[in-house]
Amino acid sequence: MCVCVFSGDHKAFLSVLAAVSLVLIFLLVQRHCSLVSKIALALGLLGVYSYRAAVGNILFPWQHSSRAVS
């Protein structure tokens, strides 16, 4: 049985992993898109990261504690 706890150390690692994954998704998909599509994709991926940080699963780069962002 595996129990996952979002401690500060895990949140830092998950934050980096999420950011790298979203950047890779952007780099792989954007090659075949127009400028407007690239901007929409970037904003959408930024929205995904922001949502995850707002609910407390990951941290923003400037966030030093695991408090939820309001």
Secondary structure, DSSP 8 states (H G I E B T S, - for coil): -------HHHHHHHHHHHHHHHHHHHHHHGGGS-HHHHHHHHHHHHHHHHHHHHTTSS--TT--S-----
